[in-house]
Amino acid sequence: MSELRYLKRTEWGRLVNSIFNLRDSIILGILYETGCTISELVLIKAKDITQTNIQIKERHSVISLQLYTRIQMYFELEGKDKEFLLSSRQSENMTQKRIIQIVRFYSKRLGFEITPQILRYTHIAHAYECNVPISTIITQVGLKKSRIIQILSEITVGDQAKEYSNFYEKMYQT
């Protein structure tokens, strides 16, 4: 099985620092913070957003105050009367194709692969690295436990030797 790709913290930092467009920072921020899919992202309505979370289908995904503040600024600029969070000139909600184009733009700009799926895996990996319980990650991103465990096992394979080296070192110390 091939190792799943996710952004290391330095890559995530480079991505965040490269975004100067408010709308794009919201798109990439929501994909990362909620672990949602692009099909879920384009259906988020303005009424689904509170200061602490975004309702995505039946789940409530926690968001940062920084992301919420950017969303509020976006509403101020775009008008609060819109039904969907993200709209385009042609329709009341942005298309999945347009989201993919935006993500690809940053991927090309930075020179490393970024996709909505990679941002989802990045959220899972970063949350796990920060000791967020798996049950909480499951609730946040809306995946089943078996899938989360599969993802975590595939993205943490590279650290197995280091982890076991530390484990054995501690176990054989007297």
C-alpha positions, 0 to 999 in steps of 0.5 A: 500500500502506498503512503498517503500524502499529507502536508508537513507542518512546514508545507502547511505554513508555506501554504497559509503564508502564500494566500492573499485572497480572502475567499481562497483562505476561507476555502483552504481553511475550511477544507483543512480545519473541517476535513470536509470534501469539496462536495460538502464545501460547496453546499455550506450555507451562510446559516450553517456557520457559527462562531464555533463551528460549521454544520456539514451535513449532520455533523458540526465541525469545530472551526478556529476563531481566525477562520470565523473572523475571515468568514465574517469579513467575507460576508461583509464584503460579499453581502450577508444575504447570500444563501451559500457561503461560496458563490460565483458570478454565474450561480448562487454556489461555487462549483466543485470544479472551481474549488479544484482550480483554486487548490491547483493554483496554490499547488503549482505556485508552491511546487508541491502537491495539494488537493482537497483530499490531501488537506483532509489527510493533513487535518487528520495527521496534524490533529493526531500529532497534537494528541486529539483523540481519534473519536474527536477526529472522527466527529470532526471530519465525518469519517468512520473509525475504521477509515481514520485508523487506516489513514493514520496507519498509512500516513504514520508508517514513516515514523514506525522505526523512530517510534519503536527505537524510542520505545525499545530505548525506554523499555531496556533502560534500568 
